[in-house]
Amino acid sequence: MRTSSILFAVSTIILAGGSMGALLLPRSPEISPIRPVATASFDECVREGNPIMESFPRQCRDTAGNLFTESLPELPPRQDVTDVSMLKNVTDMEISSPIPDQKVVSPLEVSGVLFAPLSTTSTPTIRLVDAEGVVLNESTAGAGTLMPDGNLSFTATLSWTTVATGTGVLIVNNEREEVTVPVSF
């Protein structure tokens, strides 16, 4: 029994000494895990090398999973014109597809809007021309849907077999106006 008492006493002293030593030894500073720096904008997300999604407007997702959308310049408001004499300074149509500098392939879907009151007076002609001036295709747009605001949507499909490389231009015109959209092949 004496041996077990001595063993108990020695064990207690060793444990107490170890605990006191652990308390008295200087501690090293705690190291916190590395956290990614918070991304604040689309431009910052791109600069950090995160992937850019092919959408319009473009989007970027950072390493923390946050999604940032590219800010686009604000377009001036459209004028509501009731006096036809003012129409010389107003755009008659808008092309929604393709967007400027878009890479296009055959067949190409072209779409846009003719603004009222001219939406009922003309059907646009659409031409696709390469950088050397060669007309790849020309077509008249089919009338689309008459919208509640009196504007008329239009669509056309252009197909071509000529091998086109580099750049070109999509030319859309009606009786009053010609709109050009630069494209690449």
Order of alpha helices (4+ residues) and beta strands (2+ residues): alpha-alpha-beta-beta-beta-beta-beta-beta-beta-beta-beta-beta-beta-beta
